[in-house]
Structures are given as structure tokens and as C-alpha cells.
Amino acid sequence: MGPLTFARALPLLCLASAATLPSEHTALHKARAAANETNVYDAIIVGGGPSGLSALSGLARVRRNVLLLDSGEYRNNPTRHMHDVLGYDGVTPAYYRWAAREQLSHYDTVSATNGTVTKIDISDASSDPHSDTLFTVSTGPTADGTGQVATYSARKIVLATGLRDILPPTPGISENWGKGIFWCPWCDGHEHADQPLGLLSDLTDAPGLVREISTLNSDIIAFVNGTDTPENRAATEESFPQWEAFLKLHNVTVENRTLASITRLRDGGADNTDPSLPSVPEHDLFRVDFVEGSDSVERAAFFSSFPDEQKSTVGQELGVRLDGGRLAADSTKGLVTNIPGVYAIGDANADNVTNVPHALFSGKRTAVYLHVQLAREEAAKELASAGNSTAAAAKKRAAAELDIRAVWETMNGEPRDILYAGDFE
């Protein structure tokens, strides 16, 4: 979904529709001025997917002054429905984000706006009365032209920037991504259970994929696209001993011809099903053609194993360490990164769990830790300030006493002088 604007009401049909929602401003857009008198937010969250929204919710519950910056680009946006999220099973990703933001609009210390974060700089926090860290965040317009060039300040940063799937150039894959061609069996497998299934992966990944979906499908072809080589067979045996016997037990065919294209023959999303149901069968159909020009193969759906990368580079440019291409985050300290005050949540971080329930958990986890850490820093600065005030008052009183004594001794004269009034007491 693009702009961070939403409708007052949404018909039930939107549970099944997948496009952009109607737009209307809500209170979530309005930062509470009184909570931001210094123009410094307690935290800025970069990214408006499930993990970012979860972090915003957690911080709203303790009345932290937080801004969420949303580029309007989401990894799961192409998929028809979102699954395995209790209470929202079967809704579209767009509907889920709309519902989450509608709820968050009732908390007046948090706000959200469109904008693509282009840079995050570390600032001097020595004069900040609340935190040991301070950052400057720069934004530009989003891909759809909304948002604006702006600069914000925040004491903490939450990176909920997500991942980008790197899809091969084979015609038909990107066009049908999320709508019959998937990567997560938990997210989309149930809707295609007991259907003829295809796997799109290298040979080395195929046995693991079969193991994951063996309870869902028994008619499986692994399209390994020319990667069935002696070298890959040896590597597969090392990572998955007896893989050939395992595939034979599950009647899996390994198809090594080079993919030329995948063509949709039937759209399973066009079925007139009840949009209130959490899961309904989707009857897609595709034709797979090969460079070799031999017979085509038909499959109902595909699961894949394609690489991915960071959706945004701002974390890495800030100095956040990458582990295996993911933002390194310490799970024992609320998913803080190697940069103090910067947290990484959701798909982008290095715990290698990528699903919506995990995204929600990671956002909440960081919200709790960030709030407590900021409260500790605030308490330390308050006590230091109070201690400094007490010491300054004592010093001032001592200075005043010394000044009075000096005047007394200068004016008092010597003991036998007529104006002598005795010792200073």
C-alpha cells in the first residue's frame, strides 16, 4: 500500500481484495505538539510493515513520543492473503496495515508519515536531557511521489526496513510472485494442499524444501534449472545425506531442463469465495516451458528458494554490522545493534526468522527494551542534574560567605581601631 492514509470504513470485501485501500487522513498522521516541544522524538521507526507497526504500538502504550516513517513498499504486498496471524488469518496485507493504523490512531503520542529515509547520522547527545544517544534522520519522497524532503531528530532508531526478494529474470516469475509462486509454505501452502506442486530452486535446496512441504503435497516436481551437476550432487549429499533416497520415498521428480518461461493458465485468486474465511483453496494453473523446446509441464503452484537482500541500505551506511546479509542484532538486549541506540527488527535482522508473527514479536520486544533503556538513561541524567544543582547551590553559598568575610575583614580594621567590631562569626 502506498500513502499512509486510510478510510473510515472498509467493506468486508476488502478482506479479500489486494490493491491499495481508499485514502483519508487519520489522527495517526498528527504528531502531538506538546509531546515534541523540543522537536526531538524519543524514537523514530523506519518502516511501516508489521514489525514497525508493532514497535509503534508498544511504545504508544507507554506514551513515548514516536514517529514512524513509511516508504509504502512492503515485501508481502504482492501476496493475496496474509495467514497464520491469529485474529487476522486470511486478510490482505493492505487490510491488516489499515486496521493496525486505525487502532494506533487512538494513541496521541505517536504519529506516522510517508517518506523514504535516505540517511541517518549520529548527533551529539551531550546536551540532551533524556538520552545518551541522538540521531538525525533525513527523508525524501516515496516511490509513489508522496512524502517530502525533511529532517527529524530522535534519541533512538528502530530499523524495520525489511528485505527484498531477488527474483530470477525468467518470464512469468516476477509477474506471478505471491499469486501462485510463493516462498513460504506456512504462509501460502495450505491453500494449495494436495495440488500438483513445483519447486523452483537449485538442486542443493530442493530436498530441504520437500521436507518442509511433505505434509501438504505428494505430487512434486523440483525444477532445478540446470543445477543437477556432479558438483551440486556432492554438495547436496553433504548437506542432506541420502537425499536421493528421500526424494524417491516422496515420489519427487527432479527436472533439470532450463526454464524458458512460466505462463499462467488459470487465476486462483479470481474464485468467488467468502472473504471472511481464514483459508480457502486457490486453484491456480501454470504451464512451464523449457529452453530445450521439449514437452511443457503444468503445475498448480510453486514454492521457491530465491536469495534476498536488505531493502534499505541506511542501516549499513550508519555502521550497523551485517551478519549473512542481515542487520546484526543482540537478542539478549532487545535486538540492539552494534550502534548504541539503534535497533533492528523484523525480516531485516539476523535472527533468520521471516514471518508476520515473528515480525510482531520482534517489534514488541524492541519496544519494551527501548522504553526501559531510555527510562534508565533519563533517570541517570535527572539524578546527575539534581546532584549538580545541589553542588552548585552549596558552592554559591560558600562563595557568598567568602565574599562577606572578605568585606568584613577589609572594613573591620585592626583590634585597636575605633571601628573594630571583633572577629567575623
Secondary structure, 3 states (H helix, E strand, C coil): CCCCCCCCCCCHHHHCCCCCCCCCCCHHHCCCHHHHCCCEEEEEEECCCHHHHHHHHHHHCCCCCEEEEECCCCCCCCCCCECCCCCCCCECHHHHHHHHHHHHCCCCCEEEEECEEEEEEECCCCCCCCCCCCEEEEEECCCCCCCCCEEEEEEEEEECCCEEECCCCCCCCHHHECCCEECCHHHHCHHHCCCCEEEECCCCCHHHHHHHHCCCCCCEEEECCCCCCHHHHHHHHHHCCCHHHHHHHCCCEEECCCEEEEEEEECHHHCCCCCCCCCCCCCCEEEEEECCCCCCEEECEEEECCCEEECCCHHHHHCCCEECCEECCEHHHCCECCCCCEEECHHHECCCCCCHHHHHHHHHHHHHHHHHHHHHHHHHHHHHHHHHHHHHHHHHHHHHHHHHHHHHHHHHCCCCCCCCCCCCC
